[in-house]
Amino acid sequence: MLGALIIGVILYAGAGIVYAGALTSSAERTLNMVVSHQNSLNTSFNEIDSEASALGGSGTFNPQQAVGLVDKSVTSSQVAARTINRDDSLLASVQGQLDSSRWLTLAGHGTMDREAARVGHARNALGAARMIAADQVLDGHFWHALYTALGELDTLNNQAGSGDYASAKTTQAKLQTDVAQAVQESTAPGLPPDLHSLMVDLQTFVSDFGKQLDAQIAGDDAAVAQYQASLDADRSKLATYNVDKIGSDIDAFYRPLRDRFNSEIAAATS
């Protein structure tokens, strides 16, 4: 009887080791797949910097290209969110298997505990990544509205300057809609208060521009001069904003989340 018990214990221990090895191998494969997505996620996160830096503008700033960049970024973030949710679901399943099977694998506890800890770190990384991806989609909606408005403002300047008032009025209506959208979206996560204030002042500028355009169409030179003074004041106020600082503030908001993502991924692969 004692001999049978000893044999049973030996068989249980041996089976436990084999089963633990199978579970850890499965966990390892899942972890490797999740970690393989790290570079694509970081690429998506780095597009935040591109969006913010474009706000600073330059002599070669192209609003249409900026809109294309933003739309690509939003699409990347949406793909990233789906990848994150799929990866986390797989890791949660592996984590559940590791936790529920500990009593079957006493001989393999050490190995399984280490693997469970790695899976936990990977899920923590995905938690940070999920927040970044979700916020970046919302931020992208703002950048799209802003850069669309800036492109329309360029078009409006050209149309008004050439005397194409019919087209100018159409563009002005679109511009007011997109600037209003930018004001609304400028409170998205990660966007600093100064950026919202900048959008409010930009909306004032666009409104004064429209009033001057109406006066110009009506041939009211006195009103044109009056609104020109308002536009000059609007431009001076807009020039007081430090767009480089706005970009730095956006980066500072996301940096802890990115650092957490990278450090947890590093712990998951150690």
Secondary structure, 3 states (H helix, E strand, C coil): CHHHHHHHHHHHHHHHHHHHHHHHHHHHHHHHHHHHCHHHHHHHHHHHHHHHHHHHCCCCCCHHHHHHHHHHHHHHHHHHHHHHHHHHHHHHHHHHHHHHCHHHCHHHHHHHHHHHHHHHHHHHHHHHHHHHHHHHHHHHHHHHHHHHHHHHHHHHHHHHHCCCHHHHHHHHHHHHHHHHHHHHHCCCCCCCHHHHHHHHHHHHHHHHHHHHHHHHHHCCHHHHHHHHHHHHHHHHHHCCCCHHHHHHHHHHHHHHHHHHHHHHHHHHHC
